[in-house]
Amino acid sequence: MFSDDNLKSQLQRVLASVEQLLPKAVDPIDWRQSWAASWRRYSFAGYLEAVHDLDPVVLDDLLGIDKQKKILEENTRQFIQGYPANNVLLWGTRGTGKSTLVRALLNAYAQKGLRVIQVDKDDLVYLADIFAAIKVEPYRFIILCDDLSFEAGETSYKVLKSALDGAVYAAPEHVRFYVTSNRRHLLPEYATDNLGFKMVNNELHAGEGVEEKTSLADRFGLWVPFHIFSQDQYLELVHQLVFKLSREHQIEPLVNDGLDDAAVKWSYDKSKRCGRTALQFSRYWVGQQLLKRS
């Protein structure tokens, strides 16, 4: 027989163990004050956590991607006004401004009802819980999956496929997916995939493996590509950023042949000409001028 004290002690240990498995108690998000949230996994479940420290980037800060800005901004405006709008795949090389563009759109249209929820790849299985949490909210939600790609053997992409275009598991009408990725098809592609191609009535048809890998990307109504800049585009962006940063710090911009040479060398060291590389170099260049003046 257990004494009352022993039984009480055991019950306390059991309750303490159970509490560690349960999601922590959090207040419901006040979407009037919070423009963004992220899904936080906790044990067997999870919860939406408000994000208060947002990137202050605005659309005018993003240079060299005017075409991409126009496409995504028009789709977002359609969405927040309740018009037909597409899920979007922003694909291309890293550092070209894909996720930054989504953050800039949030800052531009949050006052008109736009909200963003960031979900990691491993948490896609909780999409049904996320949909339930925002079901009655009067806002327009973008589910942002940043830097998304799947490796061989992973099956969580099937959850996303169903949410994008599923009869039963489809996303609510006030939800759209904006996904950024370095891969156009989100899934790894191998040379052996081409072995499944076959001729049908003198036409080349993809095999089942290729069809499966492209079926996820096909569910996005818009594909917005982000490519490496040419050297001229890269240098033009560097000049614009140097002028912008110099004005912000109230100094005369130092633009000469040395600037271009240094910017090109910087891009070689980084092995990439893109917006991120241009911004990093511009910070270095203007920071050096400020340091010499101090």
C-alpha positions in Angstrom: 0.0 0.0 0.0 1.2 3.5 -0.9 1.0 6.1 1.8 -0.8 9.3 1.0 2.5 11.2 0.9 4.0 8.6 -1.6 0.9 8.7 -3.8 0.9 12.5 -3.8 4.6 12.6 -4.7 4.1 10.2 -7.6 1.1 12.1 -8.9 3.1 15.3 -8.9 5.9 13.6 -10.9 3.4 12.3 -13.4 1.8 15.8 -13.8 5.2 17.4 -14.2 6.1 15.0 -17.0 2.7 15.5 -18.7 3.2 19.3 -18.5 6.5 19.0 -20.4 4.7 17.4 -23.3 1.8 19.9 -23.5 2.1 23.1 -25.5 2.9 26.1 -23.3 0.0 28.4 -22.5 0.0 31.4 -24.8 -2.4 34.2 -25.3 -4.3 34.3 -28.6 -2.6 36.6 -31.1 -4.1 40.1 -31.4 -3.8 40.4 -35.2 -4.7 44.1 -34.9 -1.4 44.7 -33.3 0.7 41.8 -34.7 1.3 41.8 -38.4 3.3 38.5 -38.5 3.6 35.2 -36.6 5.5 32.0 -36.8 4.6 28.4 -36.0 6.4 27.1 -33.0 6.5 23.3 -32.6 6.2 22.0 -29.1 6.3 18.3 -28.4 3.4 16.7 -30.3 1.7 20.0 -31.2 2.5 23.7 -31.5 1.2 27.2 -31.5 1.4 30.5 -33.3 3.8 33.0 -31.8 3.5 36.7 -32.7 6.6 38.3 -34.3 7.0 41.9 -33.1 10.5 42.9 -34.4 9.8 43.1 -38.1 12.3 44.0 -40.8 11.6 47.6 -41.7 12.4 47.1 -45.4 10.1 48.9 -47.9 9.6 48.2 -51.6 11.6 51.2 -52.7 14.6 49.7 -50.9 14.7 46.8 -53.3 16.6 47.7 -56.4 17.2 45.7 -59.5 14.2 43.5 -59.3 11.5 45.8 -60.6 9.8 43.2 -62.8 9.5 40.7 -59.9 8.2 43.5 -57.6 5.5 44.4 -60.1 4.3 40.8 -60.5 4.2 40.0 -56.8 2.7 43.3 -55.7 -0.1 43.0 -58.3 -0.9 39.5 -57.1 -0.9 40.6 -53.5 -3.2 43.6 -54.2 -5.6 41.2 -55.9 -5.5 39.0 -52.8 -6.1 41.6 -50.2 -9.0 43.1 -52.1 -10.7 39.7 -52.3 -10.1 39.2 -56.0 -8.8 35.9 -57.5 -5.1 35.6 -56.7 -2.5 32.9 -57.1 -0.1 31.0 -54.8 3.4 32.0 -55.7 6.8 30.3 -56.1 9.7 32.7 -55.9 12.7 30.7 -57.1 16.3 31.4 -58.0 19.7 31.9 -56.7 20.2 32.9 -53.0 20.7 36.5 -52.1 18.5 37.9 -54.9 15.8 39.4 -52.6 13.0 36.7 -52.7 12.1 36.6 -49.0 12.9 40.3 -48.5 10.4 41.2 -51.1 7.7 39.3 -49.2 8.6 41.2 -46.0 8.5 44.5 -47.9 5.0 43.7 -49.1 3.9 43.1 -45.6 5.1 46.5 -44.5 3.3 48.0 -47.5 0.0 46.4 -47.1 -0.4 45.4 -43.4 -2.6 48.5 -42.8 -5.0 47.1 -45.5 -5.3 43.7 -43.8 -2.3 41.7 -44.9 -0.7 39.3 -42.4 2.2 36.8 -42.8 2.7 33.5 -41.0 6.1 31.8 -41.5 6.1 28.0 -41.4 9.2 25.8 -41.6 9.4 22.8 -43.9 9.2 20.3 -41.0 6.1 22.0 -39.7 4.0 21.7 -42.8 2.2 18.7 -41.2 0.6 21.3 -38.9 -1.1 23.3 -41.6 -4.5 22.0 -40.6 -3.9 23.4 -37.1 -2.7 26.8 -38.5 -5.8 27.0 -40.7 -8.0 26.3 -37.7 -6.3 29.0 -35.7 -7.0 31.7 -38.3 -10.3 30.4 -39.7 -12.5 33.2 -38.4 -9.9 36.1 -38.6 -11.0 38.9 -41.0 -7.4 39.3 -42.4 -5.7 38.0 -45.5 -2.9 35.6 -44.6 0.2 34.7 -46.6 1.8 31.5 -45.4 5.5 32.1 -46.1 7.8 29.0 -46.5 11.2 30.5 -46.8 14.1 28.7 -48.5 12.0 25.6 -49.1 13.3 22.5 -50.8 12.8 18.8 -50.2 15.4 16.0 -50.3 15.0 12.5 -51.6 12.8 10.4 -49.3 11.0 13.3 -47.7 7.2 13.1 -47.9 6.1 16.3 -46.2 5.8 18.0 -49.6 2.6 15.9 -50.2 1.0 17.9 -47.4 1.8 21.1 -49.2 0.5 19.7 -52.5 -2.8 18.9 -50.9 -3.1 22.4 -49.2 -2.3 24.1 -52.6 -4.8 22.2 -54.7 -6.7 19.6 -52.6 -10.4 19.0 -52.6 -10.5 18.1 -48.9 -7.3 19.6 -47.4 -7.3 22.9 -49.4 -6.3 26.2 -47.8 -9.1 28.6 -46.7 -10.0 31.3 -49.2 -8.3 34.0 -47.1 -4.9 32.2 -47.3 -2.3 32.1 -50.0 1.2 30.5 -50.1 4.3 32.4 -51.0 7.2 30.0 -51.2 10.9 30.9 -51.8 13.4 28.3 -53.0 16.7 27.9 -54.8 15.0 25.1 -56.8 12.4 25.7 -59.4 10.7 22.3 -58.8 11.5 22.2 -55.0 12.6 18.6 -55.3 16.0 17.2 -56.2 16.4 16.3 -59.9 18.8 13.7 -61.1 20.1 12.6 -64.5 18.5 9.2 -64.0 15.1 10.9 -64.0 15.4 11.3 -67.7 15.4 7.6 -68.2 11.7 7.5 -67.7 10.9 9.6 -70.8 9.2 7.7 -73.6 7.8 8.4 -77.1 4.0 8.5 -77.6 2.7 9.2 -81.1 6.1 10.8 -81.9 5.9 13.1 -78.9 8.3 13.0 -75.9 6.5 12.3 -72.6 8.0 12.6 -69.1 8.1 9.5 -66.9 6.3 9.1 -63.6 9.3 10.2 -61.6 9.6 13.6 -63.5 5.8 14.1 -63.3 5.8 13.6 -59.6 8.7 16.1 -59.1 7.1 18.8 -61.2 3.6 18.3 -59.9 4.3 20.3 -56.7 5.6 23.4 -58.6 2.8 23.1 -61.0 0.3 23.9 -58.2 1.7 27.4 -57.9 -0.1 29.8 -60.2 2.8 32.2 -60.4 6.5 31.3 -60.9 8.6 34.4 -60.3 12.3 33.8 -61.2 15.3 35.6 -59.6 18.5 35.5 -61.6 22.1 36.5 -61.1 22.8 40.0 -62.3 25.0 40.8 -65.2 28.1 42.8 -64.2 26.6 46.1 -65.6 23.4 45.5 -63.5 25.4 44.7 -60.5 27.5 47.8 -60.7 24.5 50.0 -61.4 22.9 48.6 -58.2 26.1 49.2 -56.3 26.1 52.9 -57.4 22.5 53.3 -56.3 23.1 51.8 -52.9 26.3 53.8 -52.3 24.3 57.0 -53.1 21.5 55.9 -50.9 23.7 55.0 -47.9 25.8 58.2 -48.3 22.7 60.4 -48.2 21.5 58.6 -45.1 24.8 59.4 -43.4 25.0 62.9 -44.8 28.2 62.5 -46.7 29.2 63.0 -50.3 29.1 59.7 -52.2 32.6 58.6 -53.3 32.0 57.2 -56.8 35.1 56.7 -59.0 36.9 54.0 -60.9 38.2 52.6 -57.6 34.6 51.9 -56.6 33.8 49.7 -59.6 37.1 47.8 -59.3 36.5 47.1 -55.6 32.9 46.1 -56.2 33.9 43.7 -59.0 36.6 42.1 -56.8 34.1 41.8 -53.9 31.7 39.9 -56.2 34.5 37.6 -57.3 35.3 36.9 -53.6 31.7 36.2 -53.0 31.4 34.2 -56.2 28.1 35.9 -56.9 26.6 39.1 -58.4 23.3 39.7 -56.6 21.4 42.2 -54.5 22.8 40.9 -51.3 26.4 41.1 -52.5 25.8 44.7 -53.8 24.3 45.7 -50.4 27.2 44.1 -48.4 29.8 45.8 -50.5 28.0 49.2 -50.3 27.9 49.0 -46.6 31.7 48.2 -46.6 32.5 51.1 -49.0 30.4 53.8 -47.3 31.5 52.5 -43.8 35.1 52.9 -44.9 34.5 56.5 -45.9 32.8 57.3 -42.6 35.6 55.6 -40.7 38.2 57.8 -42.4 36.2 60.9 -41.6 35.7 60.1 -37.9 
